[in-house]
């Protein structure tokens, strides 16, 4: 059997870890289970990640890249701030629907882990996302034609909370509905705030 290079093995480890997280509690995420999932010994995992927390930090780097950086790339093509926000909502629901472990990682890892590096990383991801939403809302506020009087930070939190609550409900219902099915009504109501 051909030897697998380090980057490929790391990707396998992260994918297996994300699958395990999406299937249940984060307490199920133990190195032995990850090793079993990809067909190696747990000692082999430690060649790539010295600790479970190091693996989680690496995973969070991937989440940040996929969730925040790609979201910004995806929405930068829209010049209208409302269209940007509408597409952020759609992108987030599509992304999370395809990556069920993300909500568990972001919404519970920070609360469960004592490792300050993990908490800080999750906080930074969330704050980058919030800052981007705030910047879009500020662009809308600065448009002389709109004359929108809102607190951009508060409205960004409302926007993020709308997504978070829907995703948590979806997760707790064992994914019994499509996130896309909630998108239109949520956008219709949120858009009234930024009219």
C-alpha angles and dihedrals in degrees: 000000000000118000114251116231120241097253092051091048091049090052090050091050093049093046091050091047091050091049091052091048092049090052095057148309124003087235086073089065102100126147093241092059092047090050091050091049093056097034102248136107120269087242088063089058091057090061087068101032121026092203140011088249091056088053091050091050090051089048090051090053087058092047090051091051094047099039106035108019096042090043090056091047091048095050099038090085090069116083098186110083093215091052089049092053092046090052092046089057091049094044092049094050092046092047095048093044087058095040106045094172094063096080091049091049096047101035101040110021092070090052097045104041124078092201107111091203090063093045091048093048092051091045090051092051092050093045093050089052092048092048090053091051090047091051091053091049091048089053088054091048092051093054105107092208093057102045090193115181108200138129099248094203093052093046091048088054090049090051093049092043091053089056095041095050092049092048093047091049089049092049094047091049089056090251092299094157136038116256088217089061089065097043100085098050092044091051093047091055097040093048089062088067092057100040 
